[in-house]
Amino acid sequence: MTILNPFTLDPVDDKDATLAVISNSETIDRCLQDLHGFVLRTEEPEVLEIITTILRANRENMRLCKSIASRF
């Protein structure tokens, strides 16, 4: 399957696409950590659980992408 740049519609190298996902995941991780820290100060356990679940899933995504990138 060919991955296309959403702005130019040019084909994107698999390695470049994987590295972009890693970079985006790292940015998302930092934002989620900030949000998680804020939510820890609230009385909303359901919200905390949702943020924690998303944070774990994003970290697993990063781990998998780094594993794939190491094969290039």
Residue pairs with C-beta under 8 A, 6 or more apart in sequence:
2 11
3 11
3 12
3 14
3 17
4 10
4 11
4 12
5 11
5 12
12 20
14 72
15 69
15 72
18 65
18 68
18 69
18 72
19 69
21 61
21 65
22 62
22 65
22 66
22 69
25 58
25 59
25 61
25 62
25 65
26 62
28 58
29 55
29 58
29 59
29 62
32 51
32 54
32 55
32 58
33 55
35 51
36 48
36 51
36 52
36 55
39 47
39 48
39 51
40 48
42 48
